[in-house]
């Protein structure tokens, strides 16, 4: 295993573990907020409610409250490093895979410019996205959160569309994910944690806690909550080239994001507080509907054929198909790849023998001809005519003659 591959594995593993911890914490605390019971006897004037839970063989008595001046407990547990670790490992993966050249950000068929320019754009986007979002919610969002929400959603969808016009499909999805993750991390470290520190400092200095700090932190926490499901899909998206490689990949991602955030919304409103729950049909049916919307986007949009390449009318021999595969595919997909990045055949797909080529004919048809996601970012410059010839050979029976 090469060093770059080792880094890829280690950071990907750490990213997954940290993400599970962060998302799990987020979902648990949002669930707690929606189930707090505010009618318990003996609650303090600053209490926001309490809840009893049963887990791992015992009962938990949890109360959410602000503290009286000087009431700071001896031990206080913070929940912030799971977020930082998720973001840091995600950024590291993005650098290893895209910035270091394992997979270029640029596809010449999408936009032909240097990878260095693409990297500069990518980094600049992350800073600008956070500054624009934070400024919006520190100004307009304080007075008119509904309008700020509309502007945020429109800005996100416009960004997705723009990314697919400058980066290759998988990179556009990952750029979106890193941008969302950076905004979520900015919420944690630039708003939520400072608000929490403000509450702690007030208590330690014997002052009343400022409830507005709590409200501001909760607002950003809710934003992160709604972005969770869409972000999880993006983390998995490179396994779905039919989505990332489609000419309407921006529309696919938007439909999935609407579906994912919609499911999250109806899961959120499921609880009315005080331990009470909506009638199952009142939240479960619309949650299923939003999930179906996202799935429909994947199924329907990815089946739309927009490519109008050349048509091959005559027979295509195996020797011609093999010639194309040797020149355009075996650089990576062989026992001894000659590619400068992939030194082992990706997914162990190899075309060294005629029998191996015929065995993989369905995959060749799907990835190289229909989806056009192989070769990766068309690194070997396969032409539209060559794709059409491969498709014709397969549709004519993929014969070894």
Secondary structure, DSSP 8 states (H G I E B T S, - for coil): --HHHHHHHHHHHHHHHHHHHHHHHHHHHHHHHHH-B---TT--TTEEEEEEEEETTEEEEEEEE---TT---S------HHHHHHHHHHHHHHIIIIITSSS-S--TTT----HHHHHHHHHHHHHHHHHHHHHHHHTHHHH-HHHHHHHHHHHHHHHHHHHHHHS-HHHHHHHHHHHHHHHHHHIIIIIIHHHHHHHHHHHHTT----HHHHHHHHHHHHHHHHHHHHHHHHHHGGG-HHHHTSTTHHHHHHHHHHHHHHHHHHHHTTEEETTEE--HHHHHHHHHHHHHHHHHIIIIITT----------S---HHHHHHHHHHHTTTTSSTT---SS-SS-GGG---SSHHHHHHTHHHHIIIIIIS---SGGGTT---HHHHHHHHHHHHTT----
